[in-house]
Amino acid sequence: MIWDQHEVWPREEIEKLQLARLKDTVARAYQKVPFYRETFDKLGIKPEDIKSLADLKKLPFTTKDDLRRYYPYGMFAVPMRQIVRVHSSSGTTGIPTVVGYTKRDLDTWTDLVARVITQAGVTADDIVQISFGYGMFTGGFGLHYGMERVGATVLPLSSGNTMRQLRTMRDFGVTALVSTPSYALHMAEVAEENGIDPKRDLKVRVGLFGGEGSSDWLREEIKKRWGMRPTDNYGLSEIMGPGVAGECEAACGMHIAEDHIIAEVIDPETGEQLPYGEEGELVLTAINKEALPVLRYRTKDLTTLDPAPCSCGRTTMRMARVLGRTDDMMVIRGVNVFPSQIEAALAEIPEVEPFYQLIVETKNYLDHLTVQVEVPERYFTGSFSELEALQCKIADKIHTILGLSVKVMLVEPKTLPRTAGKAKRVIDNRQVGRV
């Protein structure tokens, strides 16, 4: 089912609309937002210099630090009396980024989320449980209003209290789940502990997952334990919230809402645009927002782009599921290490559980990486040699992929922390005690 006809427009028509909206957005950003006016003037750029989509690369990048510098309302292009909603990031790593919405922005946002929901195969016949947190985080509210626009029945549980989540699924006949993928896996774990078989006792047929990366390994575990079809969606508050892109039932990438957003992939080191299919940092430009026009926002997410039409009939560009983040990269004894590489190694070892954590420490002036990974209980009731052999197998696999020796620590099931939000995969203790 197609929610919006822009999803099936010919590419030349999509690009024509993008250019018209880009010109309007650039002009408005220059006129209304001091940051853009100052930056344009410093670079010698005028709005009329944007004559084609190829001129996009002339525009400056926008970063999270830029938004923080103008905290809270300095990036808004409309007066506060026109702002009807404000969201923000958590601010756990510093000053939060603040985003605002006009009435029209909220209507646009709701419609884009409805598009993502429809792409995933959810309809008015579904009963949907939202297990994202509500509040300043955009995920809960974004999916909530999108579901209502589609006509689905919404159960706004928010996050946490896992047994209540499971009881609600069973009692209310929930058919679709909105959460992070790691929380869905934790819910299945708790269900099994309490004698509930998600595949047999619950009716959830589709999951709409966001808020964190979702690897093939994680998706397969969710399929195995839930019997549901997992789908990914992508969003970030600086651009809109959820609704930027979503996976269709063909499961070959997430369709970007190109009538509202222009996507590029750049070399994260040089800032140069990369060709389609080449992995790099995703950069997004919001071309139809009133309150917060954002030009060339550096997401720090690594992905690839594919403009080819999809077998589902949609012609909008697809982005691959996020492959990692530029700020996730750790340098361990001169080797660049991404958590996604460790996960890829673990995915090839059937004996391990899909829960792991990476601990980085400095000892004797050298950085060391410890990989903690859960394994089934039987390894702790059998022989020590079996446990040692599995440790060596994991360490060898990681060394093959990274060329780096790591310490592997096998831990019992349910040892590593679970969360209803984003999973924390890396604990970096290298700054502790440093002068």
C-alpha positions, 0 to 999 in steps of 0.5 A, a space after each residue: 500500500 502506498 500512503 503518499 503519491 510522492 513515493 512513486 513519482 518519477 525521479 526527475 519530478 522528485 528532483 524538480 520539487 526538491 530544487 524548488 523547496 531547497 531554494 525556498 529553504 535556503 532563502 528563508 534560512 538566510 533571512 531568518 536564522 542568524 547562524 546561516 546568515 553569518 555563515 553564508 556571509 563568511 563564505 561569500 554565499 548568497 541564496 541565489 547561488 543555488 541554481 541546481 541540486 548540484 549546488 547543494 555542496 556549496 552550502 555549509 554543513 550544520 552540526 550538533 555543536 551549531 545547534 547547541 551554540 544557539 541553545 535553546 531557540 536561536 536556530 528557529 526561523 519563526 517567532 515563538 508564538 508560532 511554535 506549538 511544540 518543542 522537543 530536545 535531546 537528552 543532553 546527557 553528553 552536554 547541552 541538549 539540542 532543541 527543536 521546534 514545530 509549527 502547526 504545519 510542521 506537526 502535520 507534516 511530521 505526522 504524515 511522514 510517520 504515517 508513510 513509514 508505518 504504511 511502508 512497514 505494513 501496519 494498517 487500521 486493523 492493527 493494535 499497536 503497542 508503543 514502548 518508546 519513552 514519551 516526553 522530550 524524546 521525539 520517538 514516542 510522540 512521533 509514532 503515536 500520532 502517525 499511528 493515529 493518522 493511519 487509523 491503527 489502535 494505539 496503546 501508549 505504554 511508554 517504556 519500562 515495566 516489562 512484565 506489564 508490557 507483556 501482559 498488555 500484549 497478551 490481554 489486548 491482542 497487540 499485533 504491532 510493537 514499537 520499541 528499540 530492537 534491543 528492548 524487544 529482545 529483552 522483552 522476549 527474554 523476560 517472557 520466556 523466563 515467565 513461561 510466555 512463548 512470544 510466538 505462541 502466546 502473543 499475536 505480534 506480527 510486525 515490529 517497528 524498530 528505531 532509536 538504535 542500530 539494528 544488525 542482521 544478527 539482532 533481527 534474526 534473533 528477534 524473528 526467532 524468538 518472536 516470530 514477528 517481521 522486524 522493520 527498521 525506521 530512521 529519524 533524528 530530532 534535528 531533522 524531524 524525528 521518526 519519519 525520515 526513512 522507513 523499511 518497506 515489506 521488500 526489506 531492501 533498505 529504508 525509503 527516504 521521504 525525498 519530497 521533504 528531505 535531501 540525502 547525501 553521503 560524504 567522506 567523513 574526513 574530507 566532507 566530499 560527496 561520495 557516489 551512490 553505493 559507497 559507504 560514508 556519513 549521512 548528511 540530511 537537508 530538511 527542505 519543507 520545515 517552517 520552524 527549524 530549517 536545517 541545511 546539510 546536517 551531519 548525522 554522524 551515521 554511516 550508510 549507503 544510498 541507492 536511488 534505484 526503484 524498489 520492487 515495492 513500486 516506490 521510487 524514493 531513494 533508499 538508505 541502508 540500515 545504519 552501519 555504525 557512527 563516526 563517533 562510535 569509532 575507537 582507536 585501540 593501539 592504532 587500530 580503528 575499531 567500530 562496535 559493529 565490527 565486533 558484533 559482526 564477528 560475534 554473529 558468526 559464532 552460534 554459541 553466543 547470546 546477542 548481548 555484549 559490552 565493550 570495555 576500554 581501559 589503559 594499562 601501562 600506557 597502552 589501550 586494551 579492549 575487553 569484550 564481554 559476551 553472554 553465553 548459555 548457562 551450560 558453559 558454566 556447568 561443563 568443563 573449563 576447557 570448553 569455556 576456554 576453547 570458546 573464548 579462544 574461538 571468539 578472540 580469534 574471530 575478532 582478530 581475523 576481522 580487526 587484526 587486533 588482539 582483545 581479551 574475551 570475558 564470557 559471562 552468564 546469561 542476564 549478566 549484562 545490563 538491559 534497558 528499555 532505551 538505547 543499549 550502551 555497548 561501549 564503556 570507555 574508561 580511558 579518561 579515568 585518572 588521566 591528567 
